[in-house]
């Protein structure tokens, strides 16, 4: 019970500033928005995209990947706020309170997910004028998967911040070093198949959990629930979430100044 | 309220082990007001961080408010309030939200937290700022908000790490007025560090002088000053011969620590200058020594530190800042 109350306290604290500045949501949406506006139209003449087995247009193929990109870009930087609080003294104050350390991590991660979902819904609304076919059940399942993945990436970002306390450039360096390979090897922009990619690149993409999440999102938003890609995507997102939350809670419990 | 034995904390810095706190033995009773006094890098902040569970000790033990800092840190956290040197409130948050969050963290209801926040804002002269974002406050307002955050749950033990640094005299007085009122009303034990010597002198009932990670003196400010520094009587005599005779007469007084002469000026260090001065003046007059001026100066805690270490706190602050290997130690 205390953990739940403390999670709610931590979540409410983090969400407050976001609710007062809703325009802030748009900043982390810039890259996905630019891709939808300036890159997706280029794919319209390419059908089926990369041999995609989906049922719809190139928008149907591209948009779910953009949501995963959004999850990566929005939550990977979540640790920056923690880093800021660690250098200012606010985090030190929180550590001396009886707030459950796990709740401090989970509350923060949940706030990131709420923001992510709001952004994802906004992107789906922006897609309405396109040929993207909106399937409510598929969208719900897709957003659920995105939530699990977002919790994991957000928690990993907090973990990285906790370990970068004494050297803040470490956080930004590692974050960028991981973010771009994850993105490029996920097949968000172009399909990475055995036929289209060099073997080494294809192998790398197969060890990238984001690639499985992207494929699962495409299947879910297309209403293809029974595909193995959904299972693999679910497992990959869950693995990232478990890893992130366990590492984050451990980091938070051991946090000192 | 606080009991430590052999509390030690060392850090690795540039391949070397630096002992920030060395074998701290403390026994602080409930209701005390205790100041840690020492230059930067002496180990004051590190000691506070160990006692508040922020930093695990390298060795030794500490029981704070009845709970062991290592085996039951949560028990400690429930009972203490803490004000660090940094900004306790996040820049992007609203003043009232931070206070309410703090209350909730200590188990207060939402309504209780809100009421407590309003009361603290009024007490610390922050009314009208409840809806402001913390980042828009002035330095003094932010510090008073930090104090309010530490007091939200009316802790039985309050740790303050340089609580009034950067505040103007009026704000400093306001902060201390509120902190001491809390002590009067609830019997709160207060442990603080400060580099305002007069604050330690004025508010602490017990001063622990810390240097190089060790407590080198521990007593009330009055006893420290009387025992280690003493009052100073400064006499101006008519000529060197009178000065020489004044030195002899001063040395004949009881409980005189030191008598020195510099030209026609004679300096007498004694623990009880207020009672010794009239006696000395009578003796000088009876002996026909021509005394032109007489002054009595009271010692400061800086004089105590000088007496203990051979250097002043201000000199030490400069030296240790240049060589400090661990921030805040």
Interface residues (C-beta under 8 A of the other chain):
Chain A: X5 X6 X9 X12 X13 X16 X17 X20 X84 X85 X87 X88 X89 X90 X92 X93 X94 X95 X96 X97 X98 X99 X256 X257
Chain B: X49 X52 X53 X54 X55 X56 X74 X77 X78 X80 X82 X84 X85 X86 X87 X88 X89 X90 X91 X92 X93 X94 X97 X98 X101 X102 X104 X105 X106 X107 X146 X149 X328
